[in-house]
Amino acid sequence: MSNISSNLRFLRRKKGLTQQQFADNMDIKRSLVGAYEEDRAEPKYELLKKFADFYELSMDELVNEKINEKWKPRQKTDAGNLRILSISVDQHDRENIELVPVKASAGYLNGYGDPEFIGELPKFHLPIFRQGTYRAFELTGDSMLPIQPGSIIIGEYLENWNDVKIGETYIVISKSEGIVYKRAGSKFRENKSIKLISDNTVYEPYSIPADDILEIWGSKAYISTSFPEPTPEPTMESLTAMMSQMQKSIATLQKGNN
């Protein structure tokens, strides 16, 4: 359940505005302000964004934070911008895991900060994930084989991008690449690029600028209808090939040490 009504009431009073004065600033009727503050109606996305801008907040803060005298605004990110994260909750006030299917991927780039868009995504819960904010993304393409296309990757929201670890996998949302599931090839650095690596070696690693990134989710689990194939029994040919490769590797090492 959002905190829009109580937040709007608190913020307006803190600025010393009457409902009519706030309504005049927002170019809406005073009766609408009363309805929003009494939780009889919720503002649409565009108006909600206008409210957030007026109070110099992110939409996520205005909707999900409980703003009062003890509340402190979030620190700005390294890029100098507040990141917007919209979530949805069930009737018990538990955060949902929203699923972003392939068909919603393009819309997600514009709607990731829109509570209405997020609220319309499919939702589910998993008992193994009780703490944290999670989202699920349907995988497309074969760049991360052996994880098959169509698998669903569950990621945990990464608030501090400096926590990205080389070699671990992430769902990276960016303006230029959209939604990709890759392995980090470098640490995150402000005003620099981050290297992303596919597990399928057919695909070359590439880099994207830090300021192109919208969200990063640390991968925690995946759901797939494709089961792994059994490991084949070693044959004499495969063992011979392995021994030959080992001999070549040893010879290369010895040559490098000379």
C-alpha positions as CSV (number, residue, x, y, z in Angstrom):
1,M,0.0,0.0,0.0
2,S,1.5,3.4,-1.0
3,N,2.0,6.4,1.2
4,I,0.9,9.0,-1.3
5,S,-2.0,10.5,0.7
6,S,-0.1,10.9,4.0
7,N,3.1,12.1,2.1
8,L,1.2,14.7,0.2
9,R,-0.5,16.0,3.3
10,F,2.8,16.2,5.2
11,L,4.8,17.8,2.4
12,R,2.2,20.5,1.8
13,R,2.0,21.4,5.4
14,K,5.7,21.5,5.7
15,K,5.9,24.0,2.9
16,G,3.2,26.1,4.7
17,L,0.7,25.8,1.8
18,T,-3.1,25.5,2.0
19,Q,-4.8,23.0,-0.2
20,Q,-5.9,25.8,-2.4
21,Q,-2.4,27.2,-2.8
22,F,-1.0,23.8,-3.6
23,A,-3.8,23.3,-6.1
24,D,-3.0,26.6,-7.8
25,N,0.6,25.6,-8.1
26,M,-0.3,22.3,-9.7
27,D,-3.1,23.9,-11.8
28,I,-5.8,21.5,-10.4
29,K,-8.9,21.8,-8.4
30,R,-8.7,22.1,-4.6
31,S,-11.2,19.2,-4.3
32,L,-8.7,16.9,-6.0
33,V,-6.0,17.8,-3.4
34,G,-8.4,16.9,-0.7
35,A,-9.3,13.6,-2.4
36,Y,-5.6,12.7,-2.8
37,E,-4.7,13.6,0.8
38,E,-7.7,11.6,2.2
39,D,-6.9,8.6,0.1
40,R,-10.2,8.7,-1.8
41,A,-8.4,8.9,-5.1
42,E,-4.9,8.4,-6.5
43,P,-3.2,10.9,-8.9
44,K,-2.4,9.6,-12.4
45,Y,1.2,9.1,-13.4
46,E,1.8,12.5,-15.1
47,L,0.3,14.4,-12.1
48,L,2.2,12.2,-9.6
49,K,5.5,13.1,-11.5
50,K,4.5,16.8,-11.2
51,F,4.0,16.4,-7.5
52,A,7.4,14.7,-7.1
53,D,9.2,17.4,-9.1
54,F,7.5,20.1,-7.1
55,Y,8.8,18.6,-3.8
56,E,12.2,17.7,-5.4
57,L,11.7,13.9,-4.8
58,S,11.8,10.8,-6.9
59,M,8.5,9.2,-7.7
60,D,9.6,6.1,-5.8
61,E,10.2,8.2,-2.6
62,L,6.8,10.0,-2.9
63,V,4.9,6.7,-3.4
64,N,6.8,4.2,-1.2
65,E,8.6,6.1,1.5
66,K,6.9,7.1,4.7
67,I,7.8,10.8,4.8
68,N,7.6,12.5,8.2
69,E,9.8,14.6,10.5
70,K,12.2,11.7,11.0
71,W,12.5,10.9,7.3
72,K,15.7,11.7,5.5
73,P,16.0,11.9,1.7
74,R,18.2,9.3,0.0
75,Q,21.7,10.2,-1.0
76,K,22.3,10.9,-4.6
77,T,24.0,8.2,-6.7
78,D,27.5,8.5,-8.2
79,A,25.9,9.8,-11.4
80,G,24.2,12.5,-9.4
81,N,20.6,11.3,-10.0
82,L,18.1,9.6,-7.7
83,R,17.2,6.2,-9.1
84,I,13.5,5.5,-9.4
85,L,12.3,2.1,-8.3
86,S,8.6,1.3,-8.4
87,I,7.4,-1.9,-6.6
88,S,4.0,-3.5,-5.9
89,V,2.8,-5.2,-2.8
90,D,0.1,-7.8,-2.0
91,Q,-2.7,-7.6,0.4
92,H,-0.4,-8.4,3.3
93,D,2.0,-5.5,2.3
94,R,4.6,-8.0,1.1
95,E,6.7,-7.0,-2.0
96,N,5.8,-8.9,-5.1
97,I,8.2,-10.4,-7.6
98,E,7.1,-8.7,-10.8
99,L,7.7,-10.6,-14.0
100,V,8.9,-8.7,-17.1
101,P,8.1,-11.0,-20.0
102,V,9.9,-10.5,-23.4
103,K,6.8,-8.8,-24.8
104,A,7.0,-6.1,-22.1
105,S,10.8,-5.6,-22.4
106,A,10.5,-2.5,-24.6
107,G,7.8,-0.9,-22.4
108,Y,9.9,-1.6,-19.3
109,L,12.6,0.9,-20.4
110,N,10.0,3.7,-20.2
111,G,7.8,2.3,-17.4
112,Y,10.3,1.0,-14.9
113,G,9.7,4.0,-12.7
114,D,5.9,4.1,-13.4
115,P,3.9,2.6,-10.5
116,E,1.0,2.0,-12.9
117,F,3.1,0.1,-15.4
118,I,4.8,-2.0,-12.7
119,G,1.4,-2.7,-11.1
120,E,0.1,-4.3,-14.3
121,L,3.0,-6.8,-14.6
122,P,2.4,-10.4,-13.7
123,K,3.4,-11.1,-10.0
124,F,4.4,-14.0,-7.9
125,H,6.1,-15.0,-4.6
126,L,8.8,-17.5,-3.8
127,P,9.3,-18.6,-0.2
128,I,13.1,-18.6,-0.6
129,F,13.1,-14.8,-1.2
130,R,11.7,-13.0,1.8
131,Q,14.1,-10.1,2.3
132,G,15.0,-7.6,-0.4
133,T,13.4,-6.4,-3.7
134,Y,13.3,-8.9,-6.5
135,R,12.2,-8.8,-10.1
136,A,12.0,-11.6,-12.8
137,F,13.0,-11.1,-16.4
138,E,12.4,-13.5,-19.3
139,L,15.6,-14.4,-21.1
140,T,15.8,-14.0,-24.9
141,G,18.6,-15.0,-27.3
142,D,21.3,-17.6,-26.8
143,S,24.1,-15.4,-25.5
144,M,24.0,-17.0,-22.0
145,L,24.0,-20.7,-23.0
146,P,23.7,-23.2,-21.4
147,I,20.9,-21.2,-19.8
148,Q,18.2,-21.5,-22.4
149,P,16.2,-18.7,-24.1
150,G,12.8,-18.4,-22.4
151,S,14.3,-19.1,-19.0
152,I,13.3,-16.6,-16.3
153,I,16.1,-14.9,-14.4
154,I,15.2,-13.6,-10.9
155,G,17.3,-10.6,-9.8
156,E,17.7,-8.7,-6.6
157,Y,17.7,-4.9,-6.9
158,L,21.2,-3.5,-6.6
159,E,21.0,0.0,-5.1
160,N,24.7,0.6,-5.0
161,W,26.3,-0.1,-8.4
162,N,29.7,0.0,-6.8
163,D,28.8,-3.5,-5.4
164,V,29.1,-5.0,-8.8
165,K,31.6,-7.9,-8.7
166,I,33.7,-9.1,-11.6
167,G,32.7,-12.6,-12.7
168,E,29.1,-12.5,-11.3
169,T,26.0,-12.3,-13.4
170,Y,23.5,-9.4,-13.5
171,I,20.5,-8.2,-15.3
172,V,21.5,-4.8,-16.7
173,I,18.9,-2.4,-17.9
174,S,20.2,0.3,-20.2
175,K,18.9,2.8,-22.7
176,S,21.0,1.5,-25.6
177,E,20.9,-2.3,-25.0
178,G,17.6,-2.7,-23.3
179,I,17.4,-5.7,-20.9
180,V,20.4,-8.0,-21.0
181,Y,21.6,-10.8,-18.7
182,K,25.4,-10.8,-18.7
183,R,28.5,-11.5,-16.6
184,A,30.4,-8.4,-15.3
185,G,33.8,-8.1,-16.8
186,S,34.8,-4.9,-14.8
187,K,33.8,-3.0,-11.8
188,F,31.3,-0.1,-12.0
189,R,33.0,3.3,-12.2
190,E,31.4,6.7,-12.5
191,N,31.7,8.3,-16.0
192,K,33.3,5.1,-17.3
193,S,32.1,2.1,-19.2
194,I,31.3,-1.3,-17.7
195,K,32.3,-4.5,-19.5
196,L,29.7,-7.2,-20.1
197,I,30.5,-10.8,-21.0
198,S,28.3,-13.5,-22.5
199,D,28.7,-17.1,-21.3
200,N,28.4,-18.2,-24.9
201,T,31.8,-17.5,-26.3
202,V,30.4,-17.0,-29.8
203,Y,29.5,-13.5,-28.6
204,E,32.3,-10.9,-28.0
205,P,32.4,-8.9,-24.7
206,Y,31.3,-5.3,-25.0
207,S,31.1,-2.2,-22.9
208,I,28.3,0.3,-22.2
209,P,28.7,3.8,-20.6
210,A,27.8,4.1,-16.9
211,D,25.4,6.9,-17.6
212,D,23.5,4.7,-20.1
213,I,22.5,2.3,-17.3
214,L,19.0,2.6,-15.7
215,E,19.0,-0.4,-13.3
216,I,21.2,-3.3,-12.2
217,W,19.8,-6.5,-10.7
218,G,22.0,-9.2,-9.2
219,S,21.0,-12.6,-10.5
220,K,19.8,-15.0,-7.7
221,A,18.0,-17.8,-9.4
222,Y,16.4,-18.9,-12.6
223,I,13.3,-20.9,-13.7
224,S,13.5,-23.0,-16.8
225,T,11.5,-25.7,-18.5
226,S,14.7,-27.1,-20.1
227,F,16.4,-29.7,-17.9
228,P,20.2,-30.2,-18.2
229,E,21.5,-33.0,-20.3
230,P,23.4,-35.8,-18.6
231,T,27.2,-35.6,-18.8
232,P,28.3,-38.1,-21.4
233,E,30.6,-41.0,-20.4
234,P,34.2,-40.3,-21.4
235,T,35.4,-42.2,-24.5
236,M,39.0,-43.1,-25.4
237,E,38.9,-40.4,-28.1
238,S,37.8,-37.7,-25.7
239,L,40.4,-38.8,-23.2
240,T,43.1,-38.7,-25.9
241,A,42.0,-35.3,-26.9
242,M,42.1,-34.1,-23.3
243,M,45.7,-35.5,-22.8
244,S,46.8,-33.9,-26.1
245,Q,45.4,-30.5,-25.0
246,M,47.1,-30.8,-21.6
247,Q,50.4,-31.6,-23.2
248,K,50.1,-28.5,-25.4
249,S,49.3,-26.3,-22.4
250,I,52.3,-27.7,-20.5
251,A,54.6,-27.1,-23.4
252,T,53.3,-23.5,-23.8
253,L,53.9,-22.8,-20.1
254,Q,57.4,-24.3,-20.2
255,K,58.2,-22.2,-23.3
256,G,57.0,-19.1,-21.5
257,N,59.2,-19.8,-18.5
258,N,62.3,-20.2,-20.6
